Amino acid sequence: AEGVVLEARLEKGRGAVATLLVKHGTLEKGNSVVLGTTHGRIRAMTDFSGKTLKNAGPSMPVEVIGLSQVPVAGDNFVVVKSDKDAKALVENRLAEQKAKAQVKPTKVTLEDLFSMAEQDSASIKDLNLIVKADVQGSIEALKGSLEKIEVDGIVVKVLHSGVGGITESDITLAAAYGAIVIGFNVRPDGGARRTAEAQGVQCRYYKVIYEALDEIAAAAKGLLEPTIEEQHRASIEVRKVFTVPKVGAIAGCMVIDGKVARGQKTRLLRDSVIIWEGSLSSLKRFKDDVKEVDKGYECGIGLENYNDIKEGDIIEAYELVEIR
């Protein structure tokens, strides 16, 4: 089967969800598919009314789940023989994207953007961006507004955008083109964070569209002031959830990286999307209250005034540091 992606989104509890329109052939449950630079195996397929389907023919729109990432609306999809073939095809496409960079780019940050333009005022400097957000509407609003920023000597270009968390492929693409990654209400996973640090890719995170626009415009004009920078301290995976009378939900966790400590700010991520931010109400090792828990150790965590915790959620600990 072949066709096109009509729309796609990230849903809590379901992961990447895409609406596909079959153009040729028959799409079947269990097929391995490649959608642009995304792949997956169709675990479930429904029609417009929510009825479960086993197959879909030409001109039939269907909603599918089982994809590794959220595809881009407008991308073509094709069924391949196996998951191995799907991964190989996606890797080839990503390699081709990376190879299109004709020269090795200079790593760019907002802080040095204006100084670059001043040093060579006769040439036009490109500010390449990769934009990821939690919903498609935020992406369209951000892209449209960012590309309208007008500053002499600077051209803002959105190279790639998509729904969902920041992935390693986003970081690799940013490194190839010397781009900055913009995360709107989403964060990178552990692998993406490590890749960004290793390749020197800057990621900026926002929750309000105007903050992103104002900061990038200010950087382009050379007006970027000292800011409060978020520094990652720990990633904690929820392995089990316990309900304690008069206390609420307690998450049985494993510290995946870093060190979690009392007093740090925290957020709860589900499929890389932020669903809560606040402070820890408790941090325990077995029955004892502790000040901190290091990487590789189990702990019990309570979130202040919040109980909607599920197995597989990620609790992220961070601190805000003033960068002059």
C-alpha positions as CSV (number, residue, x, y, z in Angstrom):
1,A,0.0,0.0,0.0
2,E,1.0,3.6,-0.6
3,G,-0.6,6.9,0.5
4,V,-0.3,10.2,2.3
5,V,-0.3,11.4,5.9
6,L,-3.3,13.7,6.4
7,E,-2.6,14.7,10.0
8,A,-0.6,13.4,13.0
9,R,-0.4,14.1,16.8
10,L,0.9,12.9,20.1
11,E,-1.7,11.5,22.5
12,K,-1.2,10.7,26.1
13,G,-1.4,6.9,26.6
14,R,-1.5,6.1,22.9
15,G,1.8,7.7,21.6
16,A,2.1,8.8,18.0
17,V,-1.3,8.8,16.2
18,A,-1.6,9.4,12.4
19,T,-4.5,9.7,10.0
20,L,-3.5,8.1,6.7
21,L,-5.2,8.2,3.3
22,V,-4.6,5.1,1.2
23,K,-4.0,5.9,-2.5
24,H,-2.9,2.5,-3.9
25,G,-3.1,-1.0,-2.6
26,T,-4.4,-2.3,0.7
27,L,-3.2,-1.3,4.1
28,E,-3.4,-4.0,6.7
29,K,-3.0,-4.3,10.5
30,G,0.5,-5.5,11.2
31,N,2.1,-3.9,8.2
32,S,5.5,-2.3,8.5
33,V,5.3,1.3,7.2
34,V,7.7,4.2,6.4
35,L,6.2,7.7,6.6
36,G,8.8,10.2,5.5
37,T,11.6,9.8,8.1
38,T,9.4,7.9,10.6
39,H,8.6,4.2,10.7
40,G,6.5,1.7,12.7
41,R,4.3,-1.3,12.7
42,I,0.5,-0.8,12.6
43,R,-0.8,-2.1,15.9
44,A,-4.4,-0.8,15.5
45,M,-6.4,0.8,12.7
46,T,-9.8,2.5,12.9
47,D,-12.1,4.3,10.6
48,F,-13.8,7.8,11.0
49,S,-16.4,6.4,13.4
50,G,-13.8,4.6,15.6
51,K,-14.6,1.1,14.3
52,T,-11.6,-1.3,14.4
53,L,-10.4,-2.4,10.9
54,K,-8.2,-5.1,9.7
55,N,-7.5,-3.6,6.3
56,A,-8.2,-0.4,4.3
57,G,-8.3,0.1,0.5
58,P,-7.8,3.1,-1.9
59,S,-9.5,6.4,-1.0
60,M,-10.1,5.3,2.6
61,P,-8.9,7.5,5.5
62,V,-7.9,5.5,8.6
63,E,-6.3,6.4,12.0
64,V,-3.4,4.2,13.0
65,I,-1.1,3.7,16.1
66,G,2.2,1.9,16.5
67,L,4.6,4.5,15.0
68,S,8.0,5.3,16.5
69,Q,7.5,9.1,16.2
70,V,4.9,11.5,15.0
71,P,5.2,11.9,11.2
72,V,4.8,15.1,9.3
73,A,1.4,16.0,7.7
74,G,1.8,15.7,3.9
75,D,4.5,13.1,4.0
76,N,4.0,10.0,1.8
77,F,3.8,6.6,3.3
78,V,4.7,3.2,1.9
79,V,4.4,-0.4,3.2
80,V,7.6,-2.4,3.3
81,K,8.4,-6.1,3.9
82,S,9.7,-5.9,7.5
83,D,10.6,-3.7,10.4
84,K,14.3,-4.1,9.4
85,D,13.6,-2.8,5.9
86,A,11.7,0.2,7.4
87,K,14.5,1.1,9.7
88,A,17.1,0.8,6.9
89,L,15.0,3.1,4.6
90,V,14.6,5.7,7.3
91,E,18.3,5.7,8.1
92,N,19.1,6.2,4.4
93,R,16.7,9.1,4.2
94,L,18.2,10.7,7.3
95,A,21.7,10.2,5.9
96,E,20.7,11.9,2.7
97,Q,19.3,14.9,4.6
98,K,22.6,15.2,6.5
99,A,24.6,14.9,3.3
100,K,22.8,17.9,1.7
101,A,24.8,20.2,3.9
102,Q,27.5,21.3,1.5
103,V,29.9,22.8,4.0
104,K,30.5,22.0,7.7
105,P,28.5,24.6,9.6
106,T,29.6,26.7,12.5
107,K,27.8,25.8,15.7
108,V,25.4,28.7,16.5
109,T,23.9,30.0,19.7
110,L,21.6,32.9,20.2
111,E,24.3,34.6,22.4
112,D,26.8,34.8,19.5
113,L,24.4,35.4,16.7
114,F,24.6,39.2,16.6
115,S,28.4,39.3,17.0
116,M,28.7,37.0,13.9
117,A,26.6,39.5,11.9
118,E,28.7,42.5,13.2
119,Q,32.0,40.8,12.3
120,D,30.9,40.4,8.7
121,S,28.1,42.9,8.1
122,A,28.3,42.7,4.3
123,S,27.0,39.1,4.3
124,I,23.6,37.7,5.3
125,K,23.7,35.3,8.2
126,D,21.1,32.5,8.4
127,L,19.6,31.5,11.7
128,N,18.5,27.9,11.1
129,L,15.9,26.6,13.5
130,I,14.3,23.2,14.2
131,V,10.9,23.5,15.9
132,K,9.2,20.8,18.0
133,A,5.9,21.3,19.9
134,D,3.2,19.3,21.6
135,V,0.5,20.1,19.1
136,Q,0.4,21.0,15.4
137,G,-1.3,24.4,16.0
138,S,1.6,25.6,18.1
139,I,4.0,24.7,15.3
140,E,2.1,26.6,12.6
141,A,1.9,29.7,14.9
142,L,5.6,29.5,15.8
143,K,6.8,28.9,12.2
144,G,4.7,31.7,10.8
145,S,5.8,34.2,13.4
146,L,9.5,33.2,13.4
147,E,9.9,33.5,9.7
148,K,8.5,37.1,9.8
149,I,11.2,38.3,12.1
150,E,13.1,41.0,10.2
151,V,16.6,42.1,11.2
152,D,19.2,43.5,8.9
153,G,21.9,40.9,8.2
154,I,19.9,38.0,9.7
155,V,17.5,35.6,7.9
156,V,15.5,33.2,10.1
157,K,14.8,29.8,8.5
158,V,12.7,26.9,10.0
159,L,14.4,23.9,8.5
160,H,12.2,21.3,10.1
161,S,9.2,21.1,12.4
162,G,7.2,18.3,14.0
163,V,4.9,17.2,16.8
164,G,6.4,15.3,19.7
165,G,9.5,15.3,21.9
166,I,13.0,16.3,20.7
167,T,14.7,13.2,19.3
168,E,18.2,12.2,18.4
169,S,17.4,12.6,14.7
170,D,16.4,16.2,15.4
171,I,19.7,16.9,17.1
172,T,21.6,15.2,14.2
173,L,19.8,17.3,11.7
174,A,20.5,20.4,13.7
175,A,24.2,19.5,13.9
176,A,24.4,19.0,10.2
177,Y,22.9,22.4,9.4
178,G,24.2,24.4,12.3
179,A,20.7,24.9,13.6
180,I,19.2,25.7,17.0
181,V,16.4,23.5,18.3
182,I,13.3,25.2,19.7
183,G,11.2,23.0,22.1
184,F,7.7,24.4,22.8
185,N,6.2,22.6,25.8
186,V,8.3,19.5,25.0
187,R,11.7,18.2,26.1
188,P,14.5,15.9,24.7
189,D,14.7,12.3,25.8
190,G,18.0,11.1,27.4
191,G,19.6,10.0,24.2
192,A,18.8,13.3,22.5
193,R,20.2,15.3,25.4
194,R,23.5,13.4,25.4
195,T,23.8,13.8,21.6
196,A,23.1,17.6,21.9
197,E,25.9,17.9,24.5
198,A,28.3,15.8,22.4
199,Q,27.7,17.7,19.2
200,G,27.4,21.2,20.7
201,V,23.7,21.7,19.6
202,Q,21.9,24.4,21.5
203,C,18.3,23.6,22.6
204,R,16.0,26.4,23.8
205,Y,12.7,25.6,25.7
206,Y,9.6,27.8,25.8
207,K,6.0,27.6,27.2
208,V,4.8,30.9,25.7
209,I,5.1,31.7,22.0
210,Y,5.8,35.4,22.6
211,E,8.8,34.5,24.8
212,A,10.3,32.5,22.0
213,L,9.7,35.3,19.5
214,D,11.0,38.1,21.7
215,E,14.2,36.2,22.7
216,I,15.1,35.3,19.1
217,A,14.3,38.8,17.8
218,A,16.4,40.3,20.7
219,A,19.3,38.0,19.9
220,A,19.2,38.9,16.3
221,K,19.2,42.6,17.3
222,G,22.1,42.2,19.7
223,L,19.9,42.9,22.7
224,L,20.0,39.5,24.4
225,E,20.3,40.2,28.2
226,P,21.6,37.8,30.9
227,T,19.0,35.1,31.4
228,I,18.0,32.4,33.8
229,E,19.1,29.1,32.2
230,E,17.6,25.7,33.0
231,Q,20.2,23.1,33.9
232,H,19.2,19.4,33.9
233,R,19.9,17.5,37.1
234,A,18.2,14.1,36.8
235,S,15.9,11.8,34.9
236,I,13.8,9.4,37.0
237,E,11.6,6.7,35.5
238,V,8.4,5.7,37.2
239,R,8.4,1.9,37.6
240,K,5.4,1.4,39.9
241,V,2.6,3.6,41.4
242,F,1.3,3.1,44.9
243,T,-1.7,4.7,46.5
244,V,-1.2,5.6,50.2
245,P,-4.3,6.6,52.3
246,K,-4.3,10.3,53.2
247,V,-1.2,10.9,51.2
248,G,-2.1,10.1,47.6
249,A,0.0,8.6,44.8
250,I,3.6,7.6,45.4
251,A,5.8,6.8,42.5
252,G,8.3,3.9,42.9
253,C,11.2,5.1,40.7
254,M,14.7,4.4,39.4
255,V,17.1,7.3,38.8
256,I,18.2,6.9,35.2
257,D,20.8,9.7,35.2
258,G,22.1,12.5,37.3
259,K,21.1,13.0,41.0
260,V,17.7,14.0,42.3
261,A,17.6,16.1,45.5
262,R,15.1,17.9,47.6
263,G,14.6,21.5,46.7
264,Q,15.1,20.9,42.9
265,K,12.3,21.9,40.5
266,T,10.6,19.0,38.8
267,R,8.3,18.2,35.9
268,L,6.4,15.1,34.9
269,L,6.7,14.0,31.2
270,R,4.5,11.5,29.4
271,D,5.7,10.6,25.9
272,S,8.1,13.6,26.2
273,V,5.1,16.0,26.7
274,I,5.0,18.1,29.9
275,I,1.9,17.4,31.9
276,W,2.8,18.8,35.3
277,E,5.5,21.1,36.9
278,G,6.1,21.8,40.6
279,S,8.0,20.5,43.6
280,L,8.6,17.1,45.3
281,S,6.4,16.5,48.4
282,S,8.6,13.6,49.5
283,L,11.8,11.7,48.6
284,K,12.5,8.4,50.3
285,R,14.8,5.4,50.2
286,F,12.8,2.5,51.5
287,K,11.1,4.0,54.6
288,D,13.6,6.8,55.3
289,D,13.4,10.4,54.1
290,V,16.6,11.3,52.2
291,K,18.1,14.5,50.9
292,E,19.2,13.1,47.5
293,V,19.3,9.9,45.5
294,D,22.0,9.1,42.9
295,K,21.9,7.4,39.5
296,G,21.2,3.7,39.6
297,Y,19.3,3.7,42.9
298,E,15.5,3.2,43.5
299,C,13.5,5.7,45.5
300,G,9.9,6.7,46.3
301,I,8.7,10.1,45.1
302,G,5.6,12.1,45.9
303,L,4.6,15.1,43.7
304,E,3.2,18.2,45.5
305,N,-0.6,18.3,45.0
306,Y,-0.6,15.9,42.1
307,N,-1.6,12.2,41.8
308,D,-2.1,11.4,38.1
309,I,1.2,9.4,37.8
310,K,1.5,6.4,35.6
311,E,4.1,3.7,35.0
312,G,6.5,4.7,32.3
313,D,6.3,8.4,33.1
314,I,9.5,10.4,33.4
315,I,10.2,12.8,36.2
316,E,12.8,15.4,35.3
317,A,14.6,17.4,38.0
318,Y,16.3,20.7,37.1
319,E,17.6,23.9,38.6
320,L,17.4,27.5,37.3
321,V,20.8,29.2,37.1
322,E,21.5,32.8,36.2
323,I,23.8,33.0,33.2
324,R,25.4,36.5,32.8
